[in-house]
Amino acid sequence: MIKTDDFEFWLDCRSDEADSVTPLMRGPEVGEFVWHEVSVRVNHVANDDAQLVLPMTEEQREAEQPGRTKKASPRKTAAADFDDGQGSLF
């Protein structure tokens, strides 16, 4: 992490010496970050809304418990009725 007061120096590219900016990098201090559980919806690129970064409610947590997910419908394929023993990649 770079402290706000050090942003300007960190972004100043006039020097190519890593030793001059390395001391600016530090780990977060206790309490500097807040962590919370988020929905499994974050794992799907189609989901893009502000709710994804909010803490989960108890209702959401229960709905996302294993065994309570929607089952996918069986896949239908056009070639399902045709099989000459060769198999198909399509």
Secondary structure, 3 states (H helix, E strand, C coil): CCCHHHHHHHHCCCCCCHHHCHHHCCCCCCCCCCCCCCCHHHHCCCCCCHHHHCCCCHHHHHHCCCCCCCCCCCCCCHHHHCCCCCCCCC
